[in-house]
């Protein structure tokens, strides 16, 4: 017999596949769409990505920039909290390798240097002039080889020397001009291996001052960086050779002084101090509304890129703190509700106890008569179980527990007995318990008639 339902489903599937194939053929044969003309200076608000395709951020393109500020700090990391490594001169050019949160990662310039622990470096020779080939390719000359270790040590700080690293994973730290001593310069720029060479410029404490290599980066605020041209081998070589010299600022370009942003930095620090003050208050007294308002105003008005981005990140942190505060406060409110409910339950329990007073625990021994029966509910996992004491209607009047290890109540099950002992009242189960000290079997009544 033909299954009409399956036949109908198969027919619909064939029609659908045929239509889809026709659509694909029409798309393949369609003429290509002309791309709209876009102006070079037009920057789209969002990346133009075809539907269904995953957007991949294009790699960062390094560029040559000019410093548009005077006495601008060179820092060891991308934030004001990192210690300064030097200062720029107005118009100085740098190679920007990366941008991060309002900061530019740059190749080292003439003011930059690095630290390395002297105990991991062996002095080899006098270094060639800085404008010759890389020290890594330098081969000591005969005159260099005849220089003794003692002489080389005496030349540290007077002449540039070549040193060889004697250990592995030796830290290179970003240097700082007289501000941060080497032991506190904790910004690692590179890890050198045994056999690597360094150019030694001098010594400070137990560390050699060495020339920073191009891939040992430093940082500067984007507020003072003006993009000039793309990176080429020629202009990089030009910048590296003229590193430390002051370039001329073009006519008509106003020099942006660092002091212009001091007020914005001060406002940002004041907001951070307000946040710390608010955190010192009790949880239910904290209010971040004014702090968020101040941050939003600073984001709108700030000319400093680093301040603007820092304020935006800090604002997100405030929102997270508010969410955490709400969760904690809601939890405390629920705890308070539970406490109120528990108090109400205890009040009702007191009323019940007042309405149905508990039998008092007697210090005197009482005699209880009845028939012993096993207890399936109140039998404890111990050697001294409980037993039911039943009246003549098989109603439970007491629970019995042996108060004397020598008394085994299980031998008296099914017998009418008289028991002597102290009685207690268990509030939780609302039961009377006799702690049996003595027990005797009652004589059975003779049958009547």
Secondary structure, 3 states (H helix, E strand, C coil): CCCHHHHHHHHHHHHHHHHHHHHHHHHHHCCCCCCCCCCCCCCCCCCCCCCCCCCCCCCCCCEEEEECCCCEEEECCCCCCCCEEEEECCCCEEEEEEEECCEEEECCCCCCCEEEEHHHEEEEEECCCCCCCCHHHCCCCHHHHCCCHHHHHHHECCECEEEEECCCCEEEEECCCCCCCHHHCCCEEEEECCCCEEEEEEEECCEEEECCCCCCCEEEEHHHEEEEEECCHHHHHHHHHCCCCCCCCCCCCCCCCHHHHHHHHHHHHHHHHHHHHHHCCCHHHCCCHHHHHHHHHHHHHCCCHHHHHHHHHHHHHHHHHHHHHHHHHHHHHHHHHHHHHHHHHHHHHHHHHHHCCCCCCCCCCEEEEEEEEECCCCCCCCCCCCEEEECCCCCEEEEEEECCCCCCHHHHECCEEEEEEEEEEECCCCEEEEEEEEEEECCCCCCCC
